[in-house]
Amino acid sequence: MAIFITDDCINCGACEMECPNNAIYEGGVEWAIQDGTQVKGNYTLENGKTVNVADPLNPIQEDYYFIAPDKCTECKGFHDEPQCAAVCPVDCCLPDPDRVETTEELLARKDRLHLE
């Protein structure tokens, strides 16, 4: 499952620099699939919509940091545990119960985002 940031977030930004997928953004900031990835062309989001990877997407949260679930791999293939949760001083980076995914699904996302 993807990780999400609760409204207990204190906007410290510690999590943002730890994400190997560049999936964490400051509240209110537009994001794009291409940010911090090697993907080019079009990309199909989890909702089935296909976007150009450079297209700016609306912020998921306005008031505090958020994780783009289309880019979150729970750090699979990079680290043993989600780094955002490991560094969060208020423990607000939690597994999203609405986005249950297998390790295989998370690793497949990692491979799509980080072409070799």
PyMOL commands that set and color helices and strands:
alter all, ss='L'
color gray80, all
select helices_A, chain A and resi 16-18+83-87+103-113
alter helices_A, ss='H'
color red, helices_A
select strands_A, chain A and resi 3-5+24-25+42-44+50-52+66-67+93-95
alter strands_A, ss='S'
color yellow, strands_A
deselect
rebuild
show_as cartoon
